[in-house]
Amino acid sequence: MSDLEKVSQVKKVTYVWLFLMVATLIAAAIGSAGHSGVVGALVALGLLIAKGQLVVDHFMELRHVDWHWRLLLSAYSVVISGLVFTAYWMSVQS
């Protein structure tokens, strides 16, 4: 790998990291500001799924592996988010 490719890779990962930090701050701000409700929960969980996919792709470097490994780890964020939303929905309904 050439020096130019290394610099390009570092920049790319840095931008991903910055997005992860901003997304975390947005989710925290939603929770802290009291934006409760279905929309707030869905936005926070959507950010969680996006962040999970970025971690799988860039920091675990699973972009180029067999599809079943990537799908397994990508599905984890979706399943956990679904369970969290289900628990939230059940608490609102009762």
PDB file of N, CA, C and O in Angstrom:
ATOM      1  N   MET A   1       0.853  -1.173   0.000  1.00  0.00           N
ATOM      2  CA  MET A   1       0.000   0.000   0.000  1.00  0.00           C
ATOM      3  C   MET A   1       0.902   1.239   0.000  1.00  0.00           C
ATOM      4  O   MET A   1       1.815   1.355   0.817  1.00  0.00           O
ATOM      5  N   SER A   2       0.639   2.126  -0.894  1.00  0.00           N
ATOM      6  CA  SER A   2       1.452   3.338  -1.000  1.00  0.00           C
ATOM      7  C   SER A   2       1.080   4.328   0.099  1.00  0.00           C
ATOM      8  O   SER A   2       0.052   4.196   0.763  1.00  0.00           O
ATOM      9  N   ASP A   3       1.938   5.311   0.268  1.00  0.00           N
ATOM     10  CA  ASP A   3       1.672   6.335   1.277  1.00  0.00           C
ATOM     11  C   ASP A   3       0.394   7.107   0.974  1.00  0.00           C
ATOM     12  O   ASP A   3      -0.353   7.464   1.885  1.00  0.00           O
ATOM     13  N   LEU A   4       0.146   7.362  -0.303  1.00  0.00           N
ATOM     14  CA  LEU A   4      -1.066   8.081  -0.691  1.00  0.00           C
ATOM     15  C   LEU A   4      -2.312   7.270  -0.351  1.00  0.00           C
ATOM     16  O   LEU A   4      -3.310   7.833   0.100  1.00  0.00           O
ATOM     17  N   GLU A   5      -2.268   5.973  -0.558  1.00  0.00           N
ATOM     18  CA  GLU A   5      -3.409   5.117  -0.219  1.00  0.00           C
ATOM     19  C   GLU A   5      -3.621   5.057   1.285  1.00  0.00           C
ATOM     20  O   GLU A   5      -4.758   5.035   1.755  1.00  0.00           O
ATOM     21  N   LYS A   6      -2.533   5.031   2.038  1.00  0.00           N
ATOM     22  CA  LYS A   6      -2.640   5.028   3.496  1.00  0.00           C
ATOM     23  C   LYS A   6      -3.282   6.308   4.005  1.00  0.00           C
ATOM     24  O   LYS A   6      -4.148   6.266   4.879  1.00  0.00           O
ATOM     25  N   VAL A   7      -2.865   7.440   3.465  1.00  0.00           N
ATOM     26  CA  VAL A   7      -3.435   8.727   3.862  1.00  0.00           C
ATOM     27  C   VAL A   7      -4.922   8.770   3.505  1.00  0.00           C
ATOM     28  O   VAL A   7      -5.736   9.246   4.297  1.00  0.00           O
ATOM     29  N   SER A   8      -5.272   8.287   2.343  1.00  0.00           N
ATOM     30  CA  SER A   8      -6.670   8.252   1.916  1.00  0.00           C
ATOM     31  C   SER A   8      -7.505   7.382   2.851  1.00  0.00           C
ATOM     32  O   SER A   8      -8.626   7.747   3.207  1.00  0.00           O
ATOM     33  N   GLN A   9      -6.962   6.233   3.249  1.00  0.00           N
ATOM     34  CA  GLN A   9      -7.664   5.331   4.151  1.00  0.00           C
ATOM     35  C   GLN A   9      -7.838   5.962   5.531  1.00  0.00           C
ATOM     36  O   GLN A   9      -8.897   5.837   6.146  1.00  0.00           O
ATOM     37  N   VAL A  10      -6.817   6.627   6.006  1.00  0.00           N
ATOM     38  CA  VAL A  10      -6.902   7.292   7.311  1.00  0.00           C
ATOM     39  C   VAL A  10      -7.950   8.395   7.278  1.00  0.00           C
ATOM     40  O   VAL A  10      -8.716   8.544   8.230  1.00  0.00           O
ATOM     41  N   LYS A  11      -7.997   9.166   6.205  1.00  0.00           N
ATOM     42  CA  LYS A  11      -9.011  10.220   6.074  1.00  0.00           C
ATOM     43  C   LYS A  11     -10.414   9.620   6.075  1.00  0.00           C
ATOM     44  O   LYS A  11     -11.315  10.133   6.740  1.00  0.00           O
ATOM     45  N   LYS A  12     -10.593   8.546   5.339  1.00  0.00           N
ATOM     46  CA  LYS A  12     -11.900   7.905   5.240  1.00  0.00           C
ATOM     47  C   LYS A  12     -12.367   7.415   6.612  1.00  0.00           C
ATOM     48  O   LYS A  12     -13.508   7.655   7.009  1.00  0.00           O
ATOM     49  N   VAL A  13     -11.490   6.736   7.321  1.00  0.00           N
ATOM     50  CA  VAL A  13     -11.839   6.224   8.638  1.00  0.00           C
ATOM     51  C   VAL A  13     -12.068   7.365   9.621  1.00  0.00           C
ATOM     52  O   VAL A  13     -12.914   7.252  10.508  1.00  0.00           O
ATOM     53  N   THR A  14     -11.343   8.440   9.481  1.00  0.00           N
ATOM     54  CA  THR A  14     -11.542   9.605  10.342  1.00  0.00           C
ATOM     55  C   THR A  14     -12.920  10.219  10.112  1.00  0.00           C
ATOM     56  O   THR A  14     -13.592  10.599  11.071  1.00  0.00           O
ATOM     57  N   TYR A  15     -13.343  10.319   8.872  1.00  0.00           N
ATOM     58  CA  TYR A  15     -14.682  10.846   8.578  1.00  0.00           C
ATOM     59  C   TYR A  15     -15.768   9.923   9.137  1.00  0.00           C
ATOM     60  O   TYR A  15     -16.781  10.394   9.655  1.00  0.00           O
ATOM     61  N   VAL A  16     -15.557   8.631   9.031  1.00  0.00           N
ATOM     62  CA  VAL A  16     -16.516   7.686   9.606  1.00  0.00           C
ATOM     63  C   VAL A  16     -16.580   7.876  11.120  1.00  0.00           C
ATOM     64  O   VAL A  16     -17.667   7.915  11.697  1.00  0.00           O
ATOM     65  N   TRP A  17     -15.419   7.995  11.763  1.00  0.00           N
ATOM     66  CA  TRP A  17     -15.376   8.194  13.203  1.00  0.00           C
ATOM     67  C   TRP A  17     -16.089   9.488  13.593  1.00  0.00           C
ATOM     68  O   TRP A  17     -16.836   9.513  14.570  1.00  0.00           O
ATOM     69  N   LEU A  18     -15.863  10.555  12.839  1.00  0.00           N
ATOM     70  CA  LEU A  18     -16.544  11.821  13.129  1.00  0.00           C
ATOM     71  C   LEU A  18     -18.057  11.681  12.998  1.00  0.00           C
ATOM     72  O   LEU A  18     -18.806  12.217  13.814  1.00  0.00           O
ATOM     73  N   PHE A  19     -18.507  10.958  11.967  1.00  0.00           N
ATOM     74  CA  PHE A  19     -19.944  10.725  11.819  1.00  0.00           C
ATOM     75  C   PHE A  19     -20.482   9.947  13.012  1.00  0.00           C
ATOM     76  O   PHE A  19     -21.561  10.261  13.514  1.00  0.00           O
ATOM     77  N   LEU A  20     -19.750   8.939  13.472  1.00  0.00           N
ATOM     78  CA  LEU A  20     -20.180   8.165  14.636  1.00  0.00           C
ATOM     79  C   LEU A  20     -20.316   9.048  15.868  1.00  0.00           C
ATOM     80  O   LEU A  20     -21.260   8.902  16.644  1.00  0.00           O
ATOM     81  N   MET A  21     -19.373   9.963  16.042  1.00  0.00           N
ATOM     82  CA  MET A  21     -19.432  10.862  17.193  1.00  0.00           C
ATOM     83  C   MET A  21     -20.626  11.816  17.095  1.00  0.00           C
ATOM     84  O   MET A  21     -21.339  12.028  18.076  1.00  0.00           O
ATOM     85  N   VAL A  22     -20.839  12.386  15.915  1.00  0.00           N
ATOM     86  CA  VAL A  22     -21.962  13.310  15.721  1.00  0.00           C
ATOM     87  C   VAL A  22     -23.289  12.582  15.895  1.00  0.00           C
ATOM     88  O   VAL A  22     -24.211  13.117  16.512  1.00  0.00           O
ATOM     89  N   ALA A  23     -23.395  11.375  15.361  1.00  0.00           N
ATOM     90  CA  ALA A  23     -24.627  10.598  15.501  1.00  0.00           C
ATOM     91  C   ALA A  23     -24.887  10.264  16.966  1.00  0.00           C
ATOM     92  O   ALA A  23     -26.035  10.274  17.411  1.00  0.00           O
ATOM     93  N   THR A  24     -23.839   9.971  17.710  1.00  0.00           N
ATOM     94  CA  THR A  24     -23.994   9.702  19.144  1.00  0.00           C
ATOM     95  C   THR A  24     -24.473  10.954  19.874  1.00  0.00           C
ATOM     96  O   THR A  24     -25.348  10.869  20.736  1.00  0.00           O
ATOM     97  N   LEU A  25     -23.916  12.100  19.542  1.00  0.00           N
ATOM     98  CA  LEU A  25     -24.346  13.349  20.170  1.00  0.00           C
ATOM     99  C   LEU A  25     -25.795  13.681  19.834  1.00  0.00           C
ATOM    100  O   LEU A  25     -26.536  14.170  20.687  1.00  0.00           O
ATOM    101  N   ILE A  26     -26.199  13.418  18.596  1.00  0.00           N
ATOM    102  CA  ILE A  26     -27.589  13.672  18.201  1.00  0.00           C
ATOM    103  C   ILE A  26     -28.532  12.771  18.984  1.00  0.00           C
ATOM    104  O   ILE A  26     -29.552  13.236  19.492  1.00  0.00           O
ATOM    105  N   ALA A  27     -28.202  11.481  19.089  1.00  0.00           N
ATOM    106  CA  ALA A  27     -29.054  10.558  19.840  1.00  0.00           C
ATOM    107  C   ALA A  27     -29.121  10.957  21.314  1.00  0.00           C
ATOM    108  O   ALA A  27     -30.185  10.887  21.929  1.00  0.00           O
ATOM    109  N   ALA A  28     -27.995  11.371  21.876  1.00  0.00           N
ATOM    110  CA  ALA A  28     -27.984  11.815  23.274  1.00  0.00           C
ATOM    111  C   ALA A  28     -28.809  13.084  23.448  1.00  0.00           C
ATOM    112  O   ALA A  28     -29.518  13.235  24.444  1.00  0.00           O
ATOM    113  N   ALA A  29     -28.720  13.994  22.485  1.00  0.00           N
ATOM    114  CA  ALA A  29     -29.494  15.238  22.559  1.00  0.00           C
ATOM    115  C   ALA A  29     -30.993  14.958  22.474  1.00  0.00           C
ATOM    116  O   ALA A  29     -31.788  15.602  23.158  1.00  0.00           O
ATOM    117  N   ILE A  30     -31.373  14.007  21.643  1.00  0.00           N
ATOM    118  CA  ILE A  30     -32.790  13.640  21.537  1.00  0.00           C
ATOM    119  C   ILE A  30     -33.299  13.136  22.878  1.00  0.00           C
ATOM    120  O   ILE A  30     -34.377  13.524  23.329  1.00  0.00           O
ATOM    121  N   GLY A  31     -32.513  12.265  23.516  1.00  0.00           N
ATOM    122  CA  GLY A  31     -32.921  11.730  24.816  1.00  0.00           C
ATOM    123  C   GLY A  31     -32.897  12.775  25.914  1.00  0.00           C
ATOM    124  O   GLY A  31     -33.785  12.796  26.766  1.00  0.00           O
ATOM    125  N   SER A  32     -31.898  13.638  25.909  1.00  0.00           N
ATOM    126  CA  SER A  32     -31.767  14.651  26.958  1.00  0.00           C
ATOM    127  C   SER A  32     -32.811  15.751  26.842  1.00  0.00           C
ATOM    128  O   SER A  32     -33.244  16.313  27.847  1.00  0.00           O
ATOM    129  N   ALA A  33     -33.211  16.054  25.623  1.00  0.00           N
ATOM    130  CA  ALA A  33     -34.170  17.140  25.415  1.00  0.00           C
ATOM    131  C   ALA A  33     -35.603  16.708  25.697  1.00  0.00           C
ATOM    132  O   ALA A  33     -36.527  17.519  25.637  1.00  0.00           O
ATOM    133  N   GLY A  34     -35.778  15.438  26.002  1.00  0.00           N
ATOM    134  CA  GLY A  34     -37.117  14.969  26.325  1.00  0.00           C
ATOM    135  C   GLY A  34     -37.982  14.714  25.108  1.00  0.00           C
ATOM    136  O   GLY A  34     -39.209  14.703  25.212  1.00  0.00           O
ATOM    137  N   HIS A  35     -37.365  14.508  23.958  1.00  0.00           N
ATOM    138  CA  HIS A  35     -38.135  14.191  22.755  1.00  0.00           C
ATOM    139  C   HIS A  35     -38.524  12.721  22.786  1.00  0.00           C
ATOM    140  O   HIS A  35     -38.049  11.905  21.997  1.00  0.00           O
ATOM    141  N   SER A  36     -39.395  12.421  23.717  1.00  0.00           N
ATOM    142  CA  SER A  36     -39.833  11.046  23.825  1.00  0.00           C
ATOM    143  C   SER A  36     -40.924  10.801  22.794  1.00  0.00           C
ATOM    144  O   SER A  36     -41.407  11.738  22.159  1.00  0.00           O
ATOM    145  N   GLY A  37     -41.290   9.609  22.638  1.00  0.00           N
ATOM    146  CA  GLY A  37     -42.317   9.253  21.685  1.00  0.00           C
ATOM    147  C   GLY A  37     -41.746   8.366  20.607  1.00  0.00           C
ATOM    148  O   GLY A  37     -40.546   8.094  20.555  1.00  0.00           O
ATOM    149  N   VAL A  38     -42.634   7.928  19.756  1.00  0.00           N
ATOM    150  CA  VAL A  38     -42.264   6.977  18.721  1.00  0.00           C
ATOM    151  C   VAL A  38     -41.236   7.578  17.767  1.00  0.00           C
ATOM    152  O   VAL A  38     -40.285   6.897  17.385  1.00  0.00           O
ATOM    153  N   VAL A  39     -41.407   8.825  17.380  1.00  0.00           N
ATOM    154  CA  VAL A  39     -40.487   9.442  16.425  1.00  0.00           C
ATOM    155  C   VAL A  39     -39.089   9.553  17.016  1.00  0.00           C
ATOM    156  O   VAL A  39     -38.108   9.229  16.347  1.00  0.00           O
ATOM    157  N   GLY A  40     -38.989  10.001  18.246  1.00  0.00           N
ATOM    158  CA  GLY A  40     -37.683  10.104  18.897  1.00  0.00           C
ATOM    159  C   GLY A  40     -37.004   8.756  19.027  1.00  0.00           C
ATOM    160  O   GLY A  40     -35.800   8.630  18.803  1.00  0.00           O
ATOM    161  N   ALA A  41     -37.792   7.738  19.395  1.00  0.00           N
ATOM    162  CA  ALA A  41     -37.237   6.391  19.526  1.00  0.00           C
ATOM    163  C   ALA A  41     -36.775   5.861  18.171  1.00  0.00           C
ATOM    164  O   ALA A  41     -35.707   5.256  18.076  1.00  0.00           O
ATOM    165  N   LEU A  42     -37.566   6.080  17.130  1.00  0.00           N
ATOM    166  CA  LEU A  42     -37.196   5.592  15.808  1.00  0.00           C
ATOM    167  C   LEU A  42     -35.956   6.298  15.263  1.00  0.00           C
ATOM    168  O   LEU A  42     -35.117   5.667  14.619  1.00  0.00           O
ATOM    169  N   VAL A  43     -35.837   7.586  15.512  1.00  0.00           N
ATOM    170  CA  VAL A  43     -34.638   8.313  15.063  1.00  0.00           C
ATOM    171  C   VAL A  43     -33.400   7.785  15.789  1.00  0.00           C
ATOM    172  O   VAL A  43     -32.370   7.530  15.166  1.00  0.00           O
ATOM    173  N   ALA A  44     -33.507   7.624  17.103  1.00  0.00           N
ATOM    174  CA  ALA A  44     -32.369   7.116  17.874  1.00  0.00           C
ATOM    175  C   ALA A  44     -31.998   5.705  17.440  1.00  0.00           C
ATOM    176  O   ALA A  44     -30.814   5.390  17.318  1.00  0.00           O
ATOM    177  N   LEU A  45     -32.979   4.862  17.207  1.00  0.00           N
ATOM    178  CA  LEU A  45     -32.689   3.494  16.773  1.00  0.00           C
ATOM    179  C   LEU A  45     -32.177   3.455  15.339  1.00  0.00           C
ATOM    180  O   LEU A  45     -31.353   2.606  15.001  1.00  0.00           O
ATOM    181  N   GLY A  46     -32.651   4.354  14.502  1.00  0.00           N
ATOM    182  CA  GLY A  46     -32.119   4.446  13.137  1.00  0.00           C
ATOM    183  C   GLY A  46     -30.651   4.838  13.147  1.00  0.00           C
ATOM    184  O   GLY A  46     -29.851   4.310  12.374  1.00  0.00           O
ATOM    185  N   LEU A  47     -30.305   5.768  14.029  1.00  0.00           N
ATOM    186  CA  LEU A  47     -28.897   6.143  14.177  1.00  0.00           C
ATOM    187  C   LEU A  47     -28.075   4.972  14.700  1.00  0.00           C
ATOM    188  O   LEU A  47     -26.934   4.775  14.283  1.00  0.00           O
ATOM    189  N   LEU A  48     -28.649   4.205  15.605  1.00  0.00           N
ATOM    190  CA  LEU A  48     -27.960   3.025  16.123  1.00  0.00           C
ATOM    191  C   LEU A  48     -27.662   2.023  15.012  1.00  0.00           C
ATOM    192  O   LEU A  48     -26.564   1.470  14.948  1.00  0.00           O
ATOM    193  N   ILE A  49     -28.620   1.793  14.154  1.00  0.00           N
ATOM    194  CA  ILE A  49     -28.428   0.854  13.044  1.00  0.00           C
ATOM    195  C   ILE A  49     -27.364   1.374  12.079  1.00  0.00           C
ATOM    196  O   ILE A  49     -26.498   0.617  11.641  1.00  0.00           O
ATOM    197  N   ALA A  50     -27.429   2.652  11.751  1.00  0.00           N
ATOM    198  CA  ALA A  50     -26.432   3.235  10.841  1.00  0.00           C
ATOM    199  C   ALA A  50     -25.035   3.153  11.441  1.00  0.00           C
ATOM    200  O   ALA A  50     -24.073   2.821  10.748  1.00  0.00           O
ATOM    201  N   LYS A  51     -24.927   3.459  12.735  1.00  0.00           N
ATOM    202  CA  LYS A  51     -23.627   3.385  13.392  1.00  0.00           C
ATOM    203  C   LYS A  51     -23.111   1.951  13.430  1.00  0.00           C
ATOM    204  O   LYS A  51     -21.925   1.711  13.202  1.00  0.00           O
ATOM    205  N   GLY A  52     -23.978   1.015  13.712  1.00  0.00           N
ATOM    206  CA  GLY A  52     -23.563  -0.390  13.736  1.00  0.00           C
ATOM    207  C   GLY A  52     -23.047  -0.851  12.389  1.00  0.00           C
ATOM    208  O   GLY A  52     -22.054  -1.574  12.312  1.00  0.00           O
ATOM    209  N   GLN A  53     -23.719  -0.434  11.323  1.00  0.00           N
ATOM    210  CA  GLN A  53     -23.282  -0.823   9.976  1.00  0.00           C
ATOM    211  C   GLN A  53     -21.933  -0.200   9.642  1.00  0.00           C
ATOM    212  O   GLN A  53     -21.088  -0.851   9.027  1.00  0.00           O
ATOM    213  N   LEU A  54     -21.723   1.038  10.032  1.00  0.00           N
ATOM    214  CA  LEU A  54     -20.428   1.671   9.786  1.00  0.00           C
ATOM    215  C   LEU A  54     -19.299   0.981  10.546  1.00  0.00           C
ATOM    216  O   LEU A  54     -18.197   0.824  10.020  1.00  0.00           O
ATOM    217  N   VAL A  55     -19.572   0.573  11.773  1.00  0.00           N
ATOM    218  CA  VAL A  55     -18.552  -0.154  12.545  1.00  0.00           C
ATOM    219  C   VAL A  55     -18.240  -1.479  11.877  1.00  0.00           C
ATOM    220  O   VAL A  55     -17.073  -1.850  11.754  1.00  0.00           O
ATOM    221  N   VAL A  56     -19.268  -2.197  11.445  1.00  0.00           N
ATOM    222  CA  VAL A  56     -19.067  -3.480  10.769  1.00  0.00           C
ATOM    223  C   VAL A  56     -18.262  -3.285   9.487  1.00  0.00           C
ATOM    224  O   VAL A  56     -17.339  -4.054   9.216  1.00  0.00           O
ATOM    225  N   ASP A  57     -18.592  -2.293   8.717  1.00  0.00           N
ATOM    226  CA  ASP A  57     -17.933  -2.087   7.424  1.00  0.00           C
ATOM    227  C   ASP A  57     -16.517  -1.544   7.540  1.00  0.00           C
ATOM    228  O   ASP A  57     -15.615  -2.021   6.852  1.00  0.00           O
ATOM    229  N   HIS A  58     -16.310  -0.551   8.401  1.00  0.00           N
ATOM    230  CA  HIS A  58     -15.045   0.175   8.393  1.00  0.00           C
ATOM    231  C   HIS A  58     -14.069  -0.251   9.485  1.00  0.00           C
ATOM    232  O   HIS A  58     -12.872  -0.374   9.226  1.00  0.00           O
ATOM    233  N   PHE A  59     -14.557  -0.477  10.689  1.00  0.00           N
ATOM    234  CA  PHE A  59     -13.632  -0.780  11.773  1.00  0.00           C
ATOM    235  C   PHE A  59     -13.418  -2.274  11.954  1.00  0.00           C
ATOM    236  O   PHE A  59     -12.354  -2.695  12.406  1.00  0.00           O
ATOM    237  N   MET A  60     -14.419  -3.082  11.606  1.00  0.00           N
ATOM    238  CA  MET A  60     -14.226  -4.526  11.620  1.00  0.00           C
ATOM    239  C   MET A  60     -13.766  -5.022  10.247  1.00  0.00           C
ATOM    240  O   MET A  60     -13.391  -6.183  10.082  1.00  0.00           O
ATOM    241  N   GLU A  61     -13.803  -4.122   9.277  1.00  0.00           N
ATOM    242  CA  GLU A  61     -13.363  -4.386   7.904  1.00  0.00           C
ATOM    243  C   GLU A  61     -14.046  -5.601   7.285  1.00  0.00           C
ATOM    244  O   GLU A  61     -13.393  -6.456   6.686  1.00  0.00           O
ATOM    245  N   LEU A  62     -15.357  -5.665   7.437  1.00  0.00           N
ATOM    246  CA  LEU A  62     -16.122  -6.775   6.884  1.00  0.00           C
ATOM    247  C   LEU A  62     -16.793  -6.423   5.560  1.00  0.00           C
ATOM    248  O   LEU A  62     -17.680  -7.143   5.101  1.00  0.00           O
ATOM    249  N   ARG A  63     -16.381  -5.339   4.960  1.00  0.00           N
ATOM    250  CA  ARG A  63     -16.935  -4.928   3.671  1.00  0.00           C
ATOM    251  C   ARG A  63     -16.703  -5.963   2.584  1.00  0.00           C
ATOM    252  O   ARG A  63     -17.545  -6.153   1.707  1.00  0.00           O
ATOM    253  N   HIS A  64     -15.571  -6.622   2.644  1.00  0.00           N
ATOM    254  CA  HIS A  64     -15.177  -7.486   1.537  1.00  0.00           C
ATOM    255  C   HIS A  64     -15.168  -8.977   1.893  1.00  0.00           C
ATOM    256  O   HIS A  64     -14.561  -9.774   1.178  1.00  0.00           O
ATOM    257  N   VAL A  65     -15.826  -9.359   2.977  1.00  0.00           N
ATOM    258  CA  VAL A  65     -15.882 -10.769   3.343  1.00  0.00           C
ATOM    259  C   VAL A  65     -17.120 -11.405   2.725  1.00  0.00           C
ATOM    260  O   VAL A  65     -17.930 -10.726   2.094  1.00  0.00           O
ATOM    261  N   ASP A  66     -17.258 -12.708   2.912  1.00  0.00           N
ATOM    262  CA  ASP A  66     -18.446 -13.396   2.414  1.00  0.00           C
ATOM    263  C   ASP A  66     -19.706 -12.750   2.980  1.00  0.00           C
ATOM    264  O   ASP A  66     -19.731 -12.296   4.124  1.00  0.00           O
ATOM    265  N   TRP A  67     -20.742 -12.720   2.161  1.00  0.00           N
ATOM    266  CA  TRP A  67     -21.958 -11.990   2.502  1.00  0.00           C
ATOM    267  C   TRP A  67     -22.605 -12.501   3.784  1.00  0.00           C
ATOM    268  O   TRP A  67     -23.204 -11.717   4.520  1.00  0.00           O
ATOM    269  N   HIS A  68     -22.498 -13.807   4.069  1.00  0.00           N
ATOM    270  CA  HIS A  68     -23.197 -14.330   5.245  1.00  0.00           C
ATOM    271  C   HIS A  68     -22.585 -13.819   6.555  1.00  0.00           C
ATOM    272  O   HIS A  68     -23.311 -13.640   7.532  1.00  0.00           O
ATOM    273  N   TRP A  69     -21.281 -13.584   6.599  1.00  0.00           N
ATOM    274  CA  TRP A  69     -20.665 -13.019   7.799  1.00  0.00           C
ATOM    275  C   TRP A  69     -21.088 -11.568   8.001  1.00  0.00           C
ATOM    276  O   TRP A  69     -21.397 -11.138   9.112  1.00  0.00           O
ATOM    277  N   ARG A  70     -21.092 -10.844   6.916  1.00  0.00           N
ATOM    278  CA  ARG A  70     -21.491  -9.436   7.003  1.00  0.00           C
ATOM    279  C   ARG A  70     -22.963  -9.316   7.385  1.00  0.00           C
ATOM    280  O   ARG A  70     -23.329  -8.477   8.208  1.00  0.00           O
ATOM    281  N   LEU A  71     -23.803 -10.155   6.786  1.00  0.00           N
ATOM    282  CA  LEU A  71     -25.228 -10.143   7.098  1.00  0.00           C
ATOM    283  C   LEU A  71     -25.476 -10.494   8.559  1.00  0.00           C
ATOM    284  O   LEU A  71     -26.328  -9.890   9.211  1.00  0.00           O
ATOM    285  N   LEU A  72     -24.740 -11.462   9.067  1.00  0.00           N
ATOM    286  CA  LEU A  72     -24.903 -11.874  10.461  1.00  0.00           C
ATOM    287  C   LEU A  72     -24.629 -10.705  11.409  1.00  0.00           C
ATOM    288  O   LEU A  72     -25.417 -10.447  12.319  1.00  0.00           O
ATOM    289  N   LEU A  73     -23.543 -10.014  11.205  1.00  0.00           N
ATOM    290  CA  LEU A  73     -23.205  -8.900  12.098  1.00  0.00           C
ATOM    291  C   LEU A  73     -24.061  -7.666  11.831  1.00  0.00           C
ATOM    292  O   LEU A  73     -24.339  -6.896  12.750  1.00  0.00           O
ATOM    293  N   SER A  74     -24.476  -7.472  10.591  1.00  0.00           N
ATOM    294  CA  SER A  74     -25.356  -6.340  10.282  1.00  0.00           C
ATOM    295  C   SER A  74     -26.737  -6.560  10.875  1.00  0.00           C
ATOM    296  O   SER A  74     -27.376  -5.616  11.340  1.00  0.00           O
ATOM    297  N   ALA A  75     -27.195  -7.794  10.861  1.00  0.00           N
ATOM    298  CA  ALA A  75     -28.520  -8.105  11.402  1.00  0.00           C
ATOM    299  C   ALA A  75     -28.573  -7.895  12.910  1.00  0.00           C
ATOM    300  O   ALA A  75     -29.640  -7.633  13.464  1.00  0.00           O
ATOM    301  N   TYR A  76     -27.443  -8.007  13.567  1.00  0.00           N
ATOM    302  CA  TYR A  76     -27.403  -7.827  15.019  1.00  0.00           C
ATOM    303  C   TYR A  76     -27.972  -6.469  15.423  1.00  0.00           C
ATOM    304  O   TYR A  76     -28.794  -6.393  16.337  1.00  0.00           O
ATOM    305  N   SER A  77     -27.550  -5.407  14.761  1.00  0.00           N
ATOM    306  CA  SER A  77     -28.048  -4.066  15.084  1.00  0.00           C
ATOM    307  C   SER A  77     -29.544  -3.955  14.838  1.00  0.00           C
ATOM    308  O   SER A  77     -30.270  -3.349  15.626  1.00  0.00           O
ATOM    309  N   VAL A  78     -29.993  -4.539  13.750  1.00  0.00           N
ATOM    310  CA  VAL A  78     -31.416  -4.461  13.406  1.00  0.00           C
ATOM    311  C   VAL A  78     -32.251  -5.250  14.415  1.00  0.00           C
ATOM    312  O   VAL A  78     -33.295  -4.774  14.861  1.00  0.00           O
ATOM    313  N   VAL A  79     -31.801  -6.441  14.774  1.00  0.00           N
ATOM    314  CA  VAL A  79     -32.547  -7.273  15.725  1.00  0.00           C
ATOM    315  C   VAL A  79     -32.599  -6.608  17.101  1.00  0.00           C
ATOM    316  O   VAL A  79     -33.662  -6.530  17.716  1.00  0.00           O
ATOM    317  N   ILE A  80     -31.461  -6.135  17.578  1.00  0.00           N
ATOM    318  CA  ILE A  80     -31.434  -5.474  18.888  1.00  0.00           C
ATOM    319  C   ILE A  80     -32.309  -4.224  18.871  1.00  0.00           C
ATOM    320  O   ILE A  80     -33.046  -3.976  19.826  1.00  0.00           O
ATOM    321  N   SER A  81     -32.238  -3.439  17.805  1.00  0.00           N
ATOM    322  CA  SER A  81     -33.091  -2.248  17.695  1.00  0.00           C
ATOM    323  C   SER A  81     -34.561  -2.629  17.690  1.00  0.00           C
ATOM    324  O   SER A  81     -35.380  -1.968  18.327  1.00  0.00           O
ATOM    325  N   GLY A  82     -34.895  -3.691  16.974  1.00  0.00           N
ATOM    326  CA  GLY A  82     -36.277  -4.165  16.950  1.00  0.00           C
ATOM    327  C   GLY A  82     -36.765  -4.588  18.323  1.00  0.00           C
ATOM    328  O   GLY A  82     -37.899  -4.291  18.699  1.00  0.00           O
ATOM    329  N   LEU A  83     -35.923  -5.276  19.071  1.00  0.00           N
ATOM    330  CA  LEU A  83     -36.296  -5.693  20.420  1.00  0.00           C
ATOM    331  C   LEU A  83     -36.443  -4.495  21.356  1.00  0.00           C
ATOM    332  O   LEU A  83     -37.361  -4.451  22.174  1.00  0.00           O
ATOM    333  N   VAL A  84     -35.548  -3.536  21.234  1.00  0.00           N
ATOM    334  CA  VAL A  84     -35.647  -2.331  22.065  1.00  0.00           C
ATOM    335  C   VAL A  84     -36.924  -1.566  21.727  1.00  0.00           C
ATOM    336  O   VAL A  84     -37.623  -1.104  22.629  1.00  0.00           O
ATOM    337  N   PHE A  85     -37.238  -1.428  20.432  1.00  0.00           N
ATOM    338  CA  PHE A  85     -38.456  -0.716  20.055  1.00  0.00           C
ATOM    339  C   PHE A  85     -39.695  -1.476  20.514  1.00  0.00           C
ATOM    340  O   PHE A  85     -40.670  -0.862  20.946  1.00  0.00           O
ATOM    341  N   THR A  86     -39.667  -2.788  20.427  1.00  0.00           N
ATOM    342  CA  THR A  86     -40.802  -3.598  20.907  1.00  0.00           C
ATOM    343  C   THR A  86     -41.011  -3.381  22.402  1.00  0.00           C
ATOM    344  O   THR A  86     -42.146  -3.211  22.846  1.00  0.00           O
ATOM    345  N   ALA A  87     -39.941  -3.386  23.178  1.00  0.00           N
ATOM    346  CA  ALA A  87     -40.059  -3.139  24.618  1.00  0.00           C
ATOM    347  C   ALA A  87     -40.610  -1.741  24.876  1.00  0.00           C
ATOM    348  O   ALA A  87     -41.460  -1.553  25.746  1.00  0.00           O
ATOM    349  N   TYR A  88     -40.122  -0.759  24.113  1.00  0.00           N
ATOM    350  CA  TYR A  88     -40.631   0.606  24.256  1.00  0.00           C
ATOM    351  C   TYR A  88     -42.119   0.660  23.922  1.00  0.00           C
ATOM    352  O   TYR A  88     -42.907   1.246  24.665  1.00  0.00           O
ATOM    353  N   TRP A  89     -42.493   0.057  22.822  1.00  0.00           N
ATOM    354  CA  TRP A  89     -43.894   0.080  22.374  1.00  0.00           C
ATOM    355  C   TRP A  89     -44.801  -0.598  23.406  1.00  0.00           C
ATOM    356  O   TRP A  89     -45.899  -0.119  23.688  1.00  0.00           O
ATOM    357  N   MET A  90     -44.340  -1.695  23.953  1.00  0.00           N
ATOM    358  CA  MET A  90     -45.143  -2.396  24.964  1.00  0.00           C
ATOM    359  C   MET A  90     -45.314  -1.552  26.217  1.00  0.00           C
ATOM    360  O   MET A  90     -46.371  -1.587  26.846  1.00  0.00           O
ATOM    361  N   SER A  91     -44.285  -0.791  26.589  1.00  0.00           N
ATOM    362  CA  SER A  91     -44.393   0.046  27.778  1.00  0.00           C
ATOM    363  C   SER A  91     -45.331   1.227  27.539  1.00  0.00           C
ATOM    364  O   SER A  91     -45.998   1.689  28.465  1.00  0.00           O
ATOM    365  N   VAL A  92     -45.383   1.712  26.313  1.00  0.00           N
ATOM    366  CA  VAL A  92     -46.273   2.836  26.002  1.00  0.00           C
ATOM    367  C   VAL A  92     -47.729   2.370  25.966  1.00  0.00           C
ATOM    368  O   VAL A  92     -48.631   3.109  26.362  1.00  0.00           O
ATOM    369  N   GLN A  93     -47.953   1.162  25.498  1.00  0.00           N
ATOM    370  CA  GLN A  93     -49.314   0.638  25.362  1.00  0.00           C
ATOM    371  C   GLN A  93     -49.959   0.285  26.689  1.00  0.00           C
ATOM    372  O   GLN A  93     -51.186   0.258  26.787  1.00  0.00           O
ATOM    373  N   SER A  94     -49.166   0.014  27.706  1.00  0.00           N
ATOM    374  CA  SER A  94     -49.765  -0.405  28.986  1.00  0.00           C
ATOM    375  C   SER A  94     -50.035   0.732  29.921  1.00  0.00           C
ATOM    376  O   SER A  94     -50.535   0.518  31.025  1.00  0.00           O
TER     377      SER A  94
END
